[in-house]
Amino acid sequence: MTSATSPTITHPPTEIEWVGGLKFDASRADGPKVRIDGDYQTAPSPFDMLLAAIATCAATDVVTIMEKQRTPLQGLHIQVEAQRVSATPKRLASAILHFTLRGSGITPEKAARAVELSVTKYCSVRSSLIEEAPVTWTIDIKT
């Protein structure tokens, strides 16, 4: 939904090429391709890609925010747990992002602030989901 205070910008087109069965290659016109497999036999499924998109969108922001806090990460791992609606379409019902941040000098406060800002404010993928699909998180810090 667009409002007068939120002008839109055009994102480069994404192209999907069917390669047989339920396998597809997705990319921007001149960019790298990623294989998506509707049967989850040779590549992640479309739903796996949605969860990966949420997690990597958040991860990108967390890395950037931690650098701005002068606490660069030495490692970041996110495990995504998801619930789907049982009726068709089996859309996302909820997701939990379990963040494990590794590095010296990381405080629980800095980690919590980075993750919260990422998921609730900056992650465009998360913000594109319907509000009835809550995305929450946990944080574990390893030094």
ZINORSUL-V837129 format. One record per helix or strand of 2 or more residues. SS is the DSSP state (@ for helix, = for strand). FROM is the first residue (numbers start at 1). LEN is the number of residues. Records with the same first field share a line. If there is no record, write none. Layout:
# ZINORSUL-V837129
SS: FROM-LEN, FROM-LEN
This chain:
# ZINORSUL-V837129
=: 14-7, 23-6, 34-4, 75-10, 92-11, 134-9
@: 46-23, 108-15, 124-4
